[in-house]
Amino acid sequence: MPTITLTADPVSTLKADVLVVGVAQGRRGPVLAPGAASGGKSGQALLAQLAAVGATGAADEVTKTSVARLGAPVVLAVGLGPEAAAYPLETLRRAAGAAARALAGTRRAGLALPAATAEQVGAVAEGALLGAYAHTFRISEVLALHCSDVDLEEGALVVRPTKTKTAREIGISAAAVKV
């Protein structure tokens, strides 16, 4: 079961398999968001690696790399969109969710996203927990799906018949609706 621990310790002291950092779209390429240990040689090395692999900081973009002295053997950079002094709660929620989906199977991850207020911390925690949730369908449910079961305007999928003989509604993410 996932657990969340809050700390104000520097990211270099975290005991994690993966360190998640926020990356934004700057005027001249990706920039590290506050909370990502953006200063010093480690931050500069991370930015150079991200630029080299084509990371832009676009919203929901996820890039894995590695930089020594950042507290974890793997760094997962998650895009926040255009650089801002403060990021909307939904941006933080979506970034944490995208990171959690990319971290499936990871034992310990540290999220160093720009969250200074209680509301921002709550949005990151909520996004991480919701992003880590995985719903699986029974094969009989998949085979019973019809086009009429999909409501793109509402972002919902109706699954019927279920094991309990009742229909259930599953939310469809905004990103999936765009596809």
N, C-alpha and C positions, 0 to 999 in steps of 0.2 A: 504494500500500500504506500502511495506517495506521501512524503512528509515535507513540510516546509519549515525551514529555520531561518530567522532573520538575524542579520549581524551587521555591524558597522565596521567590521574588520577590513583591512585592505585586501583587495582581490588576490594579491600575491601570497596571502597566508591561507587561502581557502584550500581545503582538502577535497578536491573534486576530480572526477574523470574528465569533465568537460566544463569549460568556463564560457558562459554566454555573455556576449557584449553587444551593446546597441551601436549600430552604425547608421549615420545619416548621409544624405546627399549634400555634399558641400559644393561650393562654386567651382573648385578645382579637383573634384573627386571625392571619394569617401572620407568622412571624418568620424572620429569616435565620439559617441555621446557621453555626457557626464556619467561617472560611475564605472567607466570602462578602463580605468587606469590609463587615461589618454596622455599623460605626461611621460617624459623620459624615453629612454632607448627602446624599451619593450613596446610602448605605444607606437613609436615611429616604425619599428620593425613590423608590427602587426598591420599598420596602414600600408606599408610598402607591399607586403604579401597580398593583402586584399586587392590593392590596385593591380598587382601583377596577374591575378587570376580573374580579373574583370568584375569584381564586386563594385556595386555602385551606391549601395545604401538605400535602394528603392524599397518601399514598404513590402513586407513579407518575404524579401529576398533572404536566403539562408546560405551561408558560405562557411565551410569547415576548413580550418588550417591549424597550424601549430606555431607557438612562439615561446621561447624559453622565458622563465621568470614571471609568468602571468598566473601562476597558481594551479595550472592544470596542463596535462600533456596535449589536450586538444582544445582549440578555441572555436566556438561557433558564433559567427557574426550574424546578427539578425537585423535586417533593414527596418528603419523607422520612417523613411521618406525624407522630405526636405528638412534640412537642418533648422532647428528651432530652439529658442531659449527654454521652452517647456513643451512637452509633448502631450497631446490629448489623451485622456484615459483609454479611449478605444484603440488608439495607436499602440499604447503600452500593452493592452490586453491582447491585441492581435499579434504583436511581436513575441510575447511570451508563449502564446499558443503555437505559433509557427515553430518556435524553438523546441517546445515540448514534443511536437510531432516529429521533428527531426532527431530527437534524442531517444526515440523508442529503444528500450533495452539498455539504456545507460543507467548505471547504479547510482552515481552521485553527480549532480550538476550544480554549478553555482551560477545564478543569474545576476549579472552586474548591469542591470538596466537603469536608466535615469529615473529613479523613484525616490523623491525626497519627502513627499507628504504621505500621510496615512492613506489617502484616496489613491495615490499612485501605486503605493505598495500593494494595496488591495487589488487594483486592476492587474498588476503583474501576477500576483498569486492566483487570481481567478483565471486569467488567461493560461497560466501554466497548468492548472488543474484541469480546465476544460480541454486544453490541447492534448493532454496526456490520456484523456478518455478515448477509448476505442469501442466502437459498436460493431458487433458482428451480426450477420444475418444467417439464418438457416437457409439451406439450399432450397427448400420448399417455398420459402418466402421470396427469394430472388426469382424463382421460376414463375411465381404467381404475379409478378409485377406487370403493370400495364402503363402505357403512356399517360393515361388519365389519372394515375396514382401520383404523378409529379405535378406540383404546383409551384412554378418558378417565381410567380409574383409574390407568393407568401413565403417562399423558401422552405417548402415542406414536401415530404415524401410520405405517402400513406402506405403502410405495410399491412397486408391482409392475405390470407388468414394467418393468424399467429397460433402459437402453441395453445394459448388460452382461448382461442376462438373469437378473439376480439381484435379489432384493428388498432394499430398504434401509429402515431405520427412522429416522424424523425425530421429534425431540422436540417436544412441544407445550407452550408456556408455561403456567404456572398461571393467568395472567390469561385466556388463550384458552380453557382448560378451563372456567372459570367461565361463559363466554358460552354 
